Protein backbone atom coordinates (compact mmCIF):
# COMPACT_ATOMS: atom_id res chain seq x y z
CA UNK A 1 0.00 0.00 0.00
CA UNK A 2 1.38 3.41 -0.95
CA UNK A 3 2.13 6.04 1.68
CA UNK A 4 -0.55 8.39 0.36
CA UNK A 5 -3.12 5.58 0.35
CA UNK A 6 -2.24 4.67 3.97
CA UNK A 7 -2.64 8.31 4.97
CA UNK A 8 -6.04 8.47 3.29
CA UNK A 9 -7.12 5.26 5.05
CA UNK A 10 -6.09 6.73 8.40
CA UNK A 11 -8.04 9.90 7.73
CA UNK A 12 -11.07 7.89 6.59
CA UNK A 13 -10.86 5.92 9.83
CA UNK A 14 -11.07 9.15 11.80
CA UNK A 15 -14.13 10.27 9.88
CA UNK A 16 -15.83 6.90 10.40
CA UNK A 17 -14.91 6.79 14.10
CA UNK A 18 -16.34 10.27 14.55
CA UNK A 19 -19.57 9.20 12.85
CA UNK A 20 -19.74 6.14 15.12
CA UNK A 21 -19.31 8.40 18.15
CA UNK A 22 -22.13 10.66 16.94
CA UNK A 23 -24.42 7.65 16.48
CA UNK A 24 -23.58 6.21 19.90
CA UNK A 25 -24.20 9.61 21.52
CA UNK A 26 -27.58 9.97 19.81
CA UNK A 27 -28.56 6.43 20.79
CA UNK A 28 -27.53 7.13 24.38
CA UNK A 29 -29.95 10.05 24.54
CA UNK A 30 -32.91 7.73 24.00
CA UNK A 31 -31.55 4.71 25.87
CA UNK A 32 -33.30 3.07 28.79
CA UNK A 33 -32.30 0.40 31.27
CA UNK A 34 -29.30 -1.74 30.43
CA UNK A 35 -28.81 0.05 27.13
CA UNK A 36 -27.59 3.10 29.04
CA UNK A 37 -24.49 1.20 30.18
CA UNK A 38 -24.01 -0.27 26.71
CA UNK A 39 -23.99 3.13 25.02
CA UNK A 40 -21.76 4.62 27.72
CA UNK A 41 -19.17 1.92 27.01
CA UNK A 42 -19.60 2.41 23.27
CA UNK A 43 -19.05 6.16 23.61
CA UNK A 44 -15.95 5.58 25.72
CA UNK A 45 -14.59 3.08 23.16
CA UNK A 46 -15.24 5.47 20.28
CA UNK A 47 -13.45 8.29 22.09
CA UNK A 48 -10.46 6.03 22.81
CA UNK A 49 -10.32 5.01 19.15
CA UNK A 50 -10.50 8.63 18.00
CA UNK A 51 -7.74 9.66 20.40
CA UNK A 52 -5.52 6.87 19.09
CA UNK A 53 -6.16 7.78 15.45
CA UNK A 54 -5.56 11.47 16.08
CA UNK A 55 -2.22 10.63 17.73
CA UNK A 56 -1.32 8.62 14.62
CA UNK A 57 -2.12 11.62 12.42
CA UNK A 58 0.03 13.91 14.58
CA UNK A 59 2.94 11.45 14.59
CA UNK A 60 2.84 11.28 10.80
CA UNK A 61 2.60 15.09 10.60
CA UNK A 62 -0.51 14.87 8.46
CA UNK A 63 -2.67 17.90 7.91
CA UNK A 64 -6.25 17.95 9.11
CA UNK A 65 -6.93 20.01 5.98
CA UNK A 66 -6.40 16.77 4.11
CA UNK A 67 -9.13 15.27 6.27
CA UNK A 68 -11.56 18.05 5.36
CA UNK A 69 -10.90 17.47 1.67
CA UNK A 70 -11.29 13.72 2.11
CA UNK A 71 -14.54 14.15 4.06
CA UNK A 72 -15.95 16.29 1.25
CA UNK A 73 -14.92 13.65 -1.30
CA UNK A 74 -16.54 10.89 0.75
CA UNK A 75 -19.84 12.76 0.87
CA UNK A 76 -19.82 13.11 -2.90
CA UNK A 77 -19.36 9.34 -3.43
ABEGO torsion letter per residue (X at the ends): XBAAAAAAAAAAAAAAAAAAAAAAAAAAAABBEAAAAAAAAAAAAAAAAAAAAAAAAAAAGBBAAAAAAAAAAAAAX
